[in-house]
Amino acid sequence: MKTAPAKGLVLVVEDESSIADLLRLYLSRAGYGVHVERDGARGLAQVQVLRPALIVLDVGLPTLDGIEVCRKLRAQDDWTPVIFVTARDDEVDRVIGLELGADDYVTKPFSPRELVARIGTVLRRSSGGTGSAVLETGSVRLDPASRQVTVNDRNVTLTATEFDLLAALMRRPGMVFTREQLLSTVWGAAAYGGSRTVDVHVAQVRAKLGDESPIRTHRGVGYSAGKP
Ligand code: CA
């Protein structure tokens, strides 16, 4: 019998042994359990078996690439947080352009320390725990405790990042946040995605909430939700 790792299990799906070994080392030092798979199909299968707290998913993988793995998970309504590892800029574009519900991404070569910090940020967000009152703006209702969002009583599934972005805006109705403020509030100290990251996630939230989305764009400034 293995004892449960203090900080949860991270599934690393990466076919480059040197990177996988480095991640295993840094993650276990940081108190995470680590399981490594080297191809996409096995990685996908292990998500169901191991129920990891988070998946570090390389994009370029044998049998099934990382993007397909994430697409299949989301199609099964599995919203385990995913941090993509991309090798090139065009992979970054694929990851953020496809609304796969990626929680973050790093581009090779990356610092393992940086990735560990980002994993911590994503897990803090996805575990909620800030416990506060239900927020309502128009027909959108957001429950920080259960991390549920409904629009006219219809459930809307948001990724951890999308949820936190919407919650940050709804907590301060009418306040206009700059992209930089949203980056530091939602993505935390480990953020370096740039303002485009905020725009992409706002677009994803809007696509999911449809006409009922409370998010307003303030040209040249940023975003707000709720009262004008
Ligand atoms: Ca690879």
Residues whose N, C-alpha, C, O or C-beta is under 5 A from the ligand:
A	BS01	CA	D15 E16 D58 G60 L61
